[in-house]
Amino acid sequence: MDERWFQTSSGRHVHLTGVHIRSFDHGYLEGRADLIRKQVLARLPDDAVRYFPGHAGIYVSHCEGADDAYPRMVVICEFHCSKPIEDDADCSTLIVVWFADNLNFTIPEFISARIENIEWEQYAVDGWY
C-alpha cells in the first residue's frame, strides 16, 4: 500500500482522501486566548464539513492545554474505507480533526502516530456508491 493508506486499531484499512492544515487562530488578529479557543473549538465540526462536504462522520480529538492557550495548527483529514460499518452499505467515511504545535512532520508520520486511537466504528458514517 502507498503512504495514503492507514490501519485503524480495529484493523480497517482507510484511505486518506484529503488534508487541510491551518492555523488554530485563523481569522483572529488578536483577542483573549480563552475566547479564541472556545470559539474555534465550537466551530471546528462545521469548518471540517465546509472543507470536506459530503456525508461523513466527524471526530474532533481532544485539544490539550490550559483553557487560555491553544495549539498553533489544526490538521483536518478525510478518510474513506471500502468496508462499511453496517452490512447494507458500501463504504464508510470519517473526517478527523487533530491539533499540532508545529509542522515538523510528514503527513504519513503524523497520521500513523494518531490513527490507531480513533474508534472508526463509533464515529464513521456509512455511505453508498
Steps between C-alpha positions, in 0.01 A plus 500: 500500500613856440541772761135606475378176663482456877381230736265570790512323836215274382702391197315705239702634210401861439601724213598863555299701247577853615698713745447859607748673732440846642600709798280449805423871526433547128281810460598659833743792513503519878285427801476304819644153452226336705227651280682417178549140615134464597369648175736304273424169671125565475530574125734217404236238408330747264835612359599137434181443299562821307846375402377148424132516403303182474370227722768415758533454872707752692744440783672793674789386715554639846668839498753484781630792697368771727173677429690819418737336251464319172711303251645676199353278228181313412538193277176377338510168315233316304515120483308247294465128570361253247366298793173637644395499863169326423466221242240682287739787407790516254762700689564726799651846533642707783640850540755526782622822660837495676717773648872571466744753646733495199535372146811289564341181366404325183129439453538119506704514823251735664199285410666165579577617852133592561266290285514197730330703775188557288209260547392491135184302564381757755550816294498409128184524293395245240458596138379352171651514153 
